[in-house]
Amino acid sequence: MPTVLNLPLANAVLRTLRAVPHLHDHTVWAQRRPEGTAHSIAGWTVTLAGAQWTEYHEMVCYRGKIRSVPMLAQELLGLTYNQARTLFYHCDEQQAINLLTSLVGQATCMQAFQLMIYAAQFHQAG
């Protein structure tokens, strides 16, 4: 089954990247710095989703369970393995913004089209 991008969360991550691009660092999940806490995309994702960081830097507590940051972020965003790997490990700030913008745009079109299909089916059934 294809994944479905979590548009609200992806947009929140994208807004955060645009607002504080200097706090994106693909080499850390979370790292306190004088100007604020820097995160990778996975780190921003779990933080914005409400996960609580543990003393183990690659693990967070989310809905009462201890989870791996990249695995939870991939699941929360609805990314494929390859999309997550590229976004979390191989993108600088601008590349991350570009890739997320592209993913959001594609998902918006696909989800709007799917809603149109559902609406048409609903009207035909009624």
C-alpha positions in Angstrom: 0.0 0.0 0.0 1.4 3.4 -0.9 2.2 5.8 1.9 0.2 9.0 2.3 2.1 12.1 3.3 1.0 13.7 6.6 0.4 17.1 5.0 -0.2 19.1 8.3 3.0 17.7 9.9 5.0 18.1 6.7 3.8 21.7 6.3 4.7 22.4 10.0 8.2 21.0 9.4 8.5 23.0 6.2 7.4 26.2 7.9 9.9 25.6 10.7 12.8 25.1 8.2 11.9 28.3 6.5 11.7 30.2 9.7 14.9 28.9 11.3 17.0 27.3 8.6 20.2 27.8 10.7 18.7 25.3 13.2 18.6 22.5 10.6 21.5 20.1 10.9 21.2 16.7 9.3 24.0 15.3 11.4 22.1 15.5 14.8 18.7 14.5 16.0 18.7 17.3 18.6 21.5 19.5 19.8 21.3 22.5 22.0 23.2 25.6 20.7 23.4 29.2 21.8 20.9 30.2 19.2 18.4 27.4 20.0 18.1 23.6 19.5 19.3 22.3 16.1 17.5 19.3 14.6 17.6 17.1 11.6 14.4 16.8 9.7 13.6 13.7 11.7 14.3 15.6 14.9 12.0 18.5 13.9 9.3 16.0 12.9 9.2 14.2 16.2 9.5 17.4 18.2 6.7 19.1 16.3 4.6 16.0 16.7 4.9 16.3 20.5 7.5 13.5 21.3 9.5 13.9 24.5 13.2 13.5 24.2 14.9 10.9 26.4 18.4 10.9 27.8 19.2 8.6 24.9 19.7 11.1 22.0 18.3 8.8 19.3 15.2 7.9 21.2 12.0 9.8 22.1 8.9 8.9 24.1 5.8 9.2 21.9 2.3 8.2 23.2 3.8 6.3 26.1 6.3 4.3 24.0 10.0 4.7 23.5 10.7 5.1 19.8 13.7 5.6 17.5 13.8 9.1 16.1 14.2 8.3 12.4 11.7 5.4 12.4 9.0 7.4 14.2 9.6 10.4 12.0 9.3 8.3 8.8 6.1 6.8 10.2 4.6 10.2 11.3 5.3 11.8 8.0 4.2 8.9 5.9 7.5 8.6 3.9 8.9 5.7 2.1 12.2 4.3 3.3 14.2 6.0 0.5 12.4 9.4 0.9 13.1 9.3 4.7 16.8 8.3 4.2 17.4 11.1 1.7 15.5 13.7 3.7 16.9 12.8 7.1 20.5 12.1 6.3 21.5 13.6 2.9 20.0 17.1 2.7 21.3 20.5 3.7 18.8 23.2 4.6 18.0 24.3 1.0 17.8 20.7 -0.3 15.5 19.7 2.6 13.2 22.7 1.9 13.2 21.8 -1.9 12.5 18.1 -1.3 9.8 18.8 1.3 8.2 21.4 -0.9 8.1 18.9 -3.8 6.7 16.1 -1.6 4.0 18.4 -0.2 3.0 19.6 -3.7 2.8 16.1 -5.0 0.8 14.8 -2.0 -1.6 17.8 -2.2 -2.4 17.1 -5.8 -2.7 13.3 -5.3 -4.9 13.7 -2.2 -7.1 16.3 -3.9 -7.6 14.0 -6.8 -8.4 11.1 -4.5 -11.0 13.3 -2.7 -12.6 14.2 -6.1 -12.9 10.5 -6.9 -14.5 9.7 -3.5 -16.9 12.6 -3.9 -18.0 11.4 -7.4 -18.5 7.9 -6.0 -20.5 9.2 -3.1 -22.8 11.2 -5.4 -23.2 8.2 -7.7 -24.2 6.0 -4.8 -26.7 8.5 -3.4 
